[in-house]
Amino acid sequence: MGKAFVADCIIEAQIHSHISPLNIAIAQLNAVLGDLAGNVRQIAALAAEARAQGADVLLTPELALCGYPPEDLLLRPDFYVACECALSSLASQVSGIDVVVGHPLAEDGRYFNAATVIRDGVRRATYRKQLLPNYEVFDEARYFSAGKESCVVDIAGVPCGLAICADVWEAGAAEAARRAGAELLLVLNASPLHLHKHLERVEVLRQRTVATGIPLVYANLVGGQDELVFDGASLALDSTGVVQMRLPSFKSSLGFVLFESGRLTSSVLAPVLSEEEEAYQALVLGVRDYIGKNGFPGVIIGLSGGIDSALVLCIAVDALGADKVRAVMMPSPYTAQMSLDDARALAEALGVRYDEIPIAPAMQVFETMLSGEFAGLPADTTEENLQARIRGMILMALSNKSGALVLTTGNKSEMAVGYATLYGDMAGGFAVIKDVYKTLVYRLSRYRNTVSAVIPENIITRPPSAELKPGQTDQDSLPPYEVLDAIVKAYMEENRGVREIIAAGQPEEAVKRVVHLLRIAEYKRRQAPAGIRITPRGFGKDWRYPITNRYRDALSEPALWERGYEKD
């Protein structure tokens, strides 16, 4: 399917004339990575449903056949063989409708991110992605060769150009398809979410439609895949860049749009979500798919009476149902009665199993065991961290016995500066709010209470505390979270230097301190569980800083800081 085949597609498209609307179905599906048979069944069923509703073509997301991103599965020759067999199986099940399906392609010793049009057992045309993203969470240049040619194929008399995701984020591929005769662009996508990503997409797509003068239909993947969440929100834009159709965010959907005389029409226009709705629904979907796709029977959460664990518990219940969620409160002698009361009230409001396991006996055992080693030394963060590690040990023991996965409750602000204990509150299998700043934690908690008031007001309004020693609050050790979050975002997400951040109005000593803490906490983050990404840069695939690192940004190295403020 090289130049000659593509040219044939273009010629075929040019000699047909369409007299009735082209009915396009968009399969906003939740593919399971590596479940080739299951994905084939899902696409085949959607094709049959789309055909029954009068569609001429079904557009699927990028790499829908195998799931996205396959990562180093794409280095395995047997993976391509399996995908080829799956594509043949799907083609044999499709009749009476064109299906545009995304899949990996091995060809003459090279590998491509491809899209093939199939109908009645025949592969009518194949397009190879031209622009391979190699930034943020993307590393497609590691796996794929870039395609060089446009593919314009006749579908019910309409010359349709194919494009895959990044092909429409920059000028080039879409414009080439237009020059090849395309009157409509069909775009397959696996575009992961970060907050406000949908608005960014619309602006980019508007630039392409205006530049090419042709409308486009954009099918996006939906679902959770490890740290990534794909939000769907598939859409169609007319040639002036106006959105004519939008499918719901975070839901598997089959949508329809008509193309006639250069215009797109649809009765579906789902609303754009608020930032709080978008973030919360992304976290819910991320938890649901991580637990469901990996086959865990449920989850366990260490409840503290604080706002982070309260939010994680709400997300877990909304994702999985109360019957699959267990909350465990592990009070110490420093735990306030208010924390116990609020934890009990929250668990009761959500209807989850709730247990209390006091850790004072274990604290006494460790104190006795270590009394000789610690003789003559003052109490410090060592004793505080023992409490966190006792709790981590209890949660992991319960996990081992039940098979349920421990969800950790640390937020992005804490993970940035290392305000967390290795093998303690960092112990677990999935970090739900790892990419949620503390200031957003508060906003999401208030948002969740507008759905149903389950989080006690005390949890939201009281000063945050690890409760590892008498009278402790987070602000004893850290700048106010509004300041901390602004500094972390500027330095970590926006790559701003220390001087820039200070010049923008942040306190100099706070900036130096936060940047110093961020740097020295790298070894902790490497040992943290995977967590859901909802910002443009999370502490995951798109943050790859070395642990051993002597580079210092100008003015970033503070004077000798006391280490007593750290939890670990």
N, C-alpha and C positions, 0 to 999 in steps of 0.2 A: 504494500500500500504506500508507495512512494510518490514521486512526482507525477508519473503517468496516471495513477489512480486518482490523485487529487485533482488533476486537470480534467479528468473525465467527470468527476463530481461537479466541478464548476460548469462545464459545458451542459451537463444534464440540467443543472439548476437554471441555466440561462434560456433553455428552449421550452421550459414549461411556463404556463401562466395559470395563476390560481384564481378561481372565481368564487370560492367560498372561504369563510374565515378559517385560519389555521388555529386549531384548538390545542393549546399546549398545557400539559399536565406537569406540575412540579412536585417531585417526590422529596419532601423534606424528611429524610429518614434518619433513624438512629442505627447506624451500622455498628456491628461488634467486630473489633479488630481481630482478624485471623479466623473468624467464623465464616469461612467461604460458603459452606452449604447453607447456613442460616441467612446470610446476606443474599444469596441467589434466590432463596425462597421468598424473602421479603420483597425484592425487586420484581420478581415474577408475579407475585400477588398484586403489587401496586400497578404493574403494567396491565394486568387483566382488569382491575378495577377502573383504571383510567380509560381503557378501551371501551368498557361497558358504559362509561359516561360520555363517550363520543370524542375522546381525545385522539389526535393524530400522532402525537409524540409525547413521550415521557422523558423528562430531564432529571437525571440523578446527580448527587453531589460528587465532588472530586474523590477518586479512589473508593467509591462506594462499594465496589465489589469486595475489597479486602479490609476496608476501614482505614482511618487516617489518624495519626501518622504511623506507618509501619516501622519506622526507624530501621534498626539493623537487620530486621527480617529481609530488607531489600538487598542485603549482601549475600543472601542464600539463593543459589540457583534453583533449589527445589521449591522455593516459595513462588518463583515465577512460573514454574511448571504447574504447580497447583492452581495458580491464578488463571493460567491459560485453560486448564481443564474446566474451571468454574465458569469462565466466560463462554466456553463452548456449550456447557450445560444450560446456561441462561439463554443463549441464543436459540437453543432447540425448544425452549419453553415459551418464546415470544412469538405471537402471531397477530397479524392485523393491526399492528401499531409499531412505529419506530421507537426504539429506546436508546437514549444516549447514556452510556454507562462508563464511569471512570474506573480505571484499572491500571496496574503496573504492567509494562510491556518489555519483554526481552527480544531484541532484534539485532542479528548480526553482531553479537558481542557487545552491544550497547543496551542501555536500559532507559526507559522513558516513563514519565507520568503521562498517561494516555487517556483518550476518550474514544470509544468506538460506538458507531451507530449500528444497531442490529435490528433485524426484522425477518420474520418467517425463516429463522435458522441461518440467515445470511448476514455476514459482516459487511455492511455497505460502505463504510468509510472509517478511517482511524486518524485521529489528530494527536499530535505529540506536543505537550506543553513547551512553550518557547522561553518563558521567563521563569527562572528557578530561584525562589527567594532563599537567601542565606543570611538571615538576621533574626533577632528576637528568638522565637522558639523554632524557627525554620532552619533546616540545613539540607535542603534538597540537592544542592550542588555536590553533596557527599555521595549521593546515590544515583542521580539521573543525569543523562545527557540532555541538552536543550534541543527541542525540535526547531526546524528551520522553515517550515512551510505552512501556509494557511490550508484549511480544509473547509470548503463550502459545499454543502450537500443539499440536494433537493428533498424537501419534506412536504408532501402534499402540495407541490407546486411552488413552495416558497424557498428561495435560496438562503439557507441558514448557515452562518459561520459559527464554528466552534471555538471556544476559548476556555482556559482553565485558570481560575483564581488570579494569580499574579499577572497573568496576561492582560488583565484590564486595570491593573494598578499603575501601570506605566504605559506611555505611548509606544506604539510599535505593532504589536500583534493584532489588536483590534482594528487599527487603521489598515493593516495589510489585508485582513479579511474583507473589509469594505471594498478595497480596490479589486479584490478577487471576485466581487459580485454579490457579496452578502447583503441582504435586505433586513436581516434580523440576526442578532448575536445571541447564541445560547451558551451560558457560562456555568461551568461546574465549579463548585467551591467547597473547600473545607477551611473556613475562616474562623479561627478561634476567637472567643470573646475576650475583650477587656472592656472596662466601663466606657461607655460612649462609642464603642466600636461601630455600632450600627450607623450612627450619624456620620462617622468618618467614611464608611463604605458608600453611603449615599452620595457624598460629595465627590468621591473618586469616580463612581459610576456616572455621575452627572457629567464630569469632564470627558469621559469616554463617549457618551452618547452625543454630546454636543460636538466633539471633535470628529466623530465618524458620520454624524447625521442619521444614524440608524438606532432604533430601540434595542433594548436587551432584556433578556430574562435570566435571572440569577438564582440558581438553586444552591442553598447552603446546607451543610451537614448540621445535624442536631445531636446532642448527647455529650456524655463525659468520657474522656479517655485519659486516665491517669491524672496529671495536673491540669490538663486542658479541658475547657468546656466549649462546645460549639452551640451557638444560640439559635441557629436557624434564621428566622426573620428573612426568609427568601423573598425576593421582590422583583418587580418589573418596572422599568423606566421607559418612557417614551423618548422620542428623538430630541426633545427639548430638555430632558433631564428631570421631568416630573414623575414622581412615583405613582404608578397606576394600580399596583397590587403589592400587598405585603402580607406574608403569612405570620402566624403568631410566633413569638419568641419561646424557645425552650420546649416546644411541643412537636412531636411527629405529626406531619400534616401532608395531605394531598390537595394541592391547590390548582386552580385552572385560570388561564388567561387567554383571551382571543386576540389574534393578530389579523387585521384586515386593512388593506389599502394603506399600509404603513403605520397603522395606529394599533395600540394595545388597549384593551378594555377588560375589566374584571369587576366582580362584585365584592371582592375580598380586600379589605384594607385594615389590617389589625393595628391597634394603637402602638405608639412608641412608649416604652416603659420609662418610669422615673428611675433615677439612679439607684434609689433604695430597692425598688421592685426588681430591677435588673440584677443587682448584686445578690439579693436574697434568693431569687429564683435560680441564678447560676450556681450558688452554693448548694441549694437543694438538689438540683439535677446532678451536680458533681458527686455528691454523696450517694445518691440513689444508684447511679451507674457504677461507681467504684465498688460499692458493696454488692450490687446485683450481678454485674458482669464477672466479678471474681468469685461469686458463690459463697460469700459469708452469710451465716444464718442471722446475724444481727450485730449490734454494736454495744460497747460499754463506754461510758463517759464518767470520768472522775468529776463529781459535782463539788464546787467549793463554796457556793453561796455568792460568788462573784459574777460579774457580767459576762466574761468570756465563756465560761462553761455554761452559763444560762443560754447564751445565744447558740452555742454548738448543740445543746440539747434540743432547742426548738427546731433547728435545721434538721437534725437527725429524725425527729418525730415527723416533721412534715415530709421528709424524703422517704421514710421507711414504714411509718406507722408505729404507734406506741408499743405494740406487741413485740417489736424487734429492737427495742431500745431499753437499756438498763442503766440506771444512774446509781453511782456509789459515792456516798459522802464519807470521808475519812477524817474526822475531826482530830485535832491535836489539842493539848492544853491551851494553845493560843487562839483557837478558833472561837470567834465571838458567838454568843447565843443568837444574835441577829442572823449570822450566816447559816446556822442550823435551821432556824425558823424559815428563812427565805428559801433555802434549798428544799425543805419539805413542802412548802407551799407551791413551788414551781413544779416539782415532780407530781404532786397531786393534781394540779391544774392540767398537766399534759397527759396524765394517766399512765405513767411509766412505772415499771418496777423500781423501787427505791430501797436501798439498803444503807445502813450506817455501820462502818467498821472503824472504831477508834484506833488510833495508832500509838497512843501513849505507852502501852506495854512494849511494843517494838522499840520505841525510842529509849525506854529504860534498859532494854537488853543491849542495844548498841552502845549506850553510855557506859554500861558495865564492861562490855567487851573491849572498849577503846580507852578505858580510864587510865590504864598504864601508859599508853602511847601519848595521850593528851595531857598527862600530869604536868601541872605548872603552866599550861598554855591557856590564854584567855579564850572564851567562847567567841566564835565568829561565824562567817558564812558556812563553815564546815558543818556545824550543828543544824543550821537552817536547811542545807542541802540534803542532809540525812533524812529529814522529814519528807522532802519531795521524793527522794529515792525509795523510801519505804512505801509511799503511796504508789509509785510506779511499779514496784515489785508486786504489790497486791493486785493492781489492775491487770498486769500481765499474767499473774497466776489465774485470775478469773477468766481471762481470755483463753489461756491454754486449756482450762477445764471445759469451757463451753463452746469454743470455736468462734465466739464473737470477737470482732475486731475492736481494739481500743482506738477511739478517736481522741487525738490530742486537742488542746484548747488554747494554745499559744497564738497570739496575733502577730501581725507583721511588725508592729512597733517593737515588740519584745524580741522577735527573732532578729531584727536589724541590729540591736545593741547587745544581744546576748543575755537579756534579762530572762533567763530560763535555765533549767538545771538538766544537764546531760543525765540520762538514765533515770530522771525523775519526772517532771511534768512534760519533758520531751519524749518520754517512752510511749510508744504506740505505733499504730499502723497507718494512720492517715490524718493529716493535719488540715482540718476543715477551714480554719480562718487564718492560715499561714500568710495569706496575701491580703489580709483585711487590716487596715490601720485601726488603732484603738479609737480614734475619733469616729471612724465609720462603724465600729462595733456598737457604739452608743446609738448612732442614727438607725442602724439596722434593728436594734433591740426595740426602739420606740416604734419603728415601722411594724415590726412583728406584733406589737401590742395593739396596733390599729386593726389587725386581722382578727385577733382575739386576745384579750388582756390576760396573759399568762405569766409574764415576768413581773414579779413584785416590784413596786416602785422603789423600794429600798435598794434593790440591786442596781438600779439605774442611777440613783442619786448619791449613794454613799461613796466616799473616796475609795478608789481601788487599792487593794492590799493583798500581798501574798500570804499574810497572817502566819509568818514564820518566827516572829518574835513579838513581844508586847508593843502595842501602839504603832505597828509598822504601816506605812503607806508607800505606794509606788513612787510618789514625788519626793520621798526621802532620798531616793537614789537617782532619779531621772528628772529631766526638765519636764514642765507641763506637757501633756500629750499633744496639745495644739502646736507647740513649738517643736517638739520631737518629730512629729509626723511631717511637718513642713520641711525640716532639715533633711530627713531621710528621703523624702520624695525628691527634693532638689538634687541631692547628691547621688542617690541610687537610681532613680528613674530617669532623671534629666541630665545626668553626668555633669552637673555644675560643680565648679571648683569651690574651695573654701572661701576664697576672697569674694567670689560672686555671691555666695549665699549670705555672707556677712554684709556685703554692699546692698543686698536686697532687703536688709532690715532685721535679720535674725541676730540674736545676741552672740557676740564673738566667742565667749567662753563656752556657751552651749554648743555652738557649731563645732569648735575644736574637740570638745568632749565626745559628742555624738559620732563624729567621723572616726575618732580614735576607737571608740567602742565597736563601731561597725566593722572596722578593719580587723580587730583582734578576735571577733566572734566568728570568723569564717570557719574555723575548725569545728565549731558546734553545728553550724548550719549544714555542713557536709554530712553530719550524722543524724540530721532531722528526717522524719518521714516525709514522703511526697505530700504535697498539698495543693489545693485548688488555686489556680491563677486567675485573678480578675482585674489586675492592673496591667499597664503596658509593659512592666518589667517586674517579675516576681523572683523570689529566691529559688529558682529552679533551673530549667534548661537555658534561660536567657540571662542568667547571672553566673559567670564562670571565672571568678576571681581566684588567684592562687592563695593557698593557705600560707605558705612560706613566701613572704613578700616584704621587701624593705623599701619599696617606693613610698614616698610621702608627698602628698599634694602640698603646695606652698601654704605655710601657716597651719597645716593640719596636725602637726605633732604637738601635743600639749606638754606642759611641764609634767613632772612626775605626779600622776594621779594616784590617789589612794584607791585600793582595790576593794575596800570594805563595802562599797555600794553594790557590788555585783552579787547576783544570786549564786553564781558558780565561780 
